[in-house]
Amino acid sequence: MLATAVAAALDALPFAAPTWEEWRAGARVDPREEGLVGRSRAEGSSLGPAKLDMWRELPGLRRKALYAAAVLWPTRAHLEARDLTRLGRWRHRLGTRPGRRGAGE
């Protein structure tokens, strides 16, 4: 995961960072971890199987609970950056619209 972040930072930097480039060149990436990160990035902010995969990787109940809370109840800033509201986000997930009781009705 760190190697992916460093690679993204190197691509975005408007200047050379030789120490980071050297570290990245020698970093070993676990293919399993790379797959987890790739699925999570493809899923974006959506709730899906990749979020559950990441949750399973976390050690300890406390960390799992904190991660689940962050995924299920993102910050207002996170939602606003995506033009979402908390209620609108859940309506989207449940397949409902304002004025409707459910997706199948």
N, C-alpha and C positions, 0 to 999 in steps of 0.2 A: 504494500500500500504506500509506503514511504517512497519507494522507487518511482511509482506512478506520479505521485505529487511532485517529486523533484523534477521528473521529466517534463511535466506540464509547466512548472515554474521556469525551467530552462527555455522552453519554447516561447514563453510569454515575455521573458526579460529582454529589454532593449539593449543589453550589454552582455559581454562575456562573463561567465562565472566559472573559471577553470577548475577551481577546487570542487565545485558541485559536479561539473562535467566529469571529472576524474572519478569521483565517488560513484556516480551513476554508471559509468563504463564498467566498473568492477562489481557492482551490486548484483547479487543473485536474486532472482525473483522466483518465488515458489509458484509453479503453474496452477496449483489449486487456489492459492490466494489471488492470483491474477484473474482467474475465472470468476471468483466471488466478486471482486472489485468491478470487473467488466459487466457482469450481470446487474450489479447495483447501479452502475453509471447509466446503463441502457434503460433501466427502469425509471431513473430520475427520482422525482419526489413521489411518484405513485406508490401506493401500497401494493406489494406483490411478493412473489416467492423469494426474490433476492433479499428482501428485508428479513424474512424468516431465516434464510441461510445465514445472514450476518448475525442475527440474534443468537442462533445456535452456537456460533463461534465464541461468543463472549463467556468469559469465566465468571462464575458466581451469580447468585440470584439478584443481588443489588444492581450489578451492572446490566443484567438482562431487564430488570424492571425499569431502570432509567432509560435504556434504549427504547423499550416499548413505549414508554410515556412520551418520549421525544417524537417517535414516529406517529403515534396516534393523536398527539396534541402538539403539533408544531407551534412555534412562536408566532405571534402576530406579525412580526417583521418578515418571517419566512413566507407566510401566506400573502402579505401585502406585496412582496416582491414578485409574486406570481398572479397578482390580481384575483386573489381568492379571499373568501371569508370562511370562518370556521363552519358556519351553517351550510354555505354553498359547497364546501369541500365534502361534507358528509352527504349532502343531497346527491352530489356527483357519484360518490362511492355506492350509494344505495340505489342509484338509478331513478331518483325522483326529481320532480321539478316543483317549483312553487305552485300551489293550487292542486297538486295531485297527491293522492294517498300512497301510491306505490307504483312500481314500474309495470306490473302486470295488470293493473286495473284500467 
